[in-house]
Amino acid sequence: MDILHTCMNVSDADELADWYVDQLDFERSWEFTSEDGETRNVYVADGNGVEIQLSDTEGDDEFDFGTGWDHLALKVDDVDAAFEEIDNHGVEKEPADQPAAGARTAFIKDPDGHVVELIEPLDD
């Protein structure tokens, strides 16, 4: 079993896709529009081919995130450098070591407020 993608409801699929491409080095992989023409789905993929589906339904631009979704975790080579370079839309938690997890992490927000965790494994 392999993870193919995670779907996120977004206010503007192009804006969010551009942010993931420009700030996190994802690539646009494909897109489609629902048969009724109301929902546009733009996919962005990381270097391993794992995709995020950005689902943009006409007229929907505010979402109740609920408690089922928390964050998207992305491995980076240097958390501090990535944190400084990424044009984020809110900081949830600045870079810090998490010894129990064996990682240095930071949490930022994308343009729609989805939380993205940046993870750098700590050296043993």
Residue pairs with C-beta under 8 A, 6 or more apart in sequence:
3 50
4 50
4 51
5 43
5 50
5 51
5 52
5 53
6 51
6 52
6 53
6 72
7 41
7 52
7 53
7 55
8 16
8 52
8 53
8 54
8 55
8 69
8 112
8 114
9 55
9 56
9 57
9 60
9 63
10 16
10 54
10 55
10 56
10 112
11 56
11 60
11 61
11 62
11 112
12 56
12 61
12 111
13 31
13 40
13 41
13 42
13 54
13 55
13 56
14 42
15 111
16 42
16 54
16 56
16 110
16 111
16 112
17 28
17 42
17 44
17 54
19 87
19 110
19 111
20 26
20 44
20 52
20 54
20 110
21 27
21 28
21 44
22 87
23 85
23 86
23 87
23 88
24 46
24 74
24 86
24 116
25 46
25 47
26 44
26 45
26 46
26 52
27 44
27 45
28 42
28 43
28 44
29 43
29 44
29 45
29 51
30 43
31 40
31 41
31 42
31 43
32 40
32 41
33 39
33 40
33 41
34 40
34 41
38 57
38 58
38 59
39 55
39 56
39 57
39 58
40 55
40 56
41 53
41 54
41 55
41 56
42 53
42 54
42 56
43 51
43 52
43 53
43 54
44 51
44 52
44 54
45 51
45 52
46 74
52 72
63 112
65 113
69 114
70 115
71 107
71 114
71 115
71 116
71 117
72 114
72 115
72 116
72 117
73 116
73 117
73 119
74 116
74 117
74 118
74 119
75 119
75 120
75 121
76 82
76 118
76 119
76 120
77 120
78 120
79 95
79 104
79 105
79 106
79 118
79 119
79 120
80 95
80 104
80 106
82 106
82 118
83 94
83 95
83 106
83 108
83 118
86 108
86 118
88 108
88 109
88 110
89 108
89 109
89 110
89 111
89 112
89 113
90 108
90 109
90 113
91 106
91 107
91 108
91 109
92 107
92 108
92 109
92 115
93 105
93 106
93 107
94 106
95 104
95 105
95 106
95 118
96 104
96 105
96 106
97 103
97 104
97 122
98 104
98 105
99 122
102 121
102 122
102 124
103 119
103 120
103 121
103 122
104 119
104 120
104 122
105 117
105 118
105 119
105 120
106 117
106 118
107 115
107 116
107 117
107 118
108 115
108 116
108 118
109 115
109 116
110 116
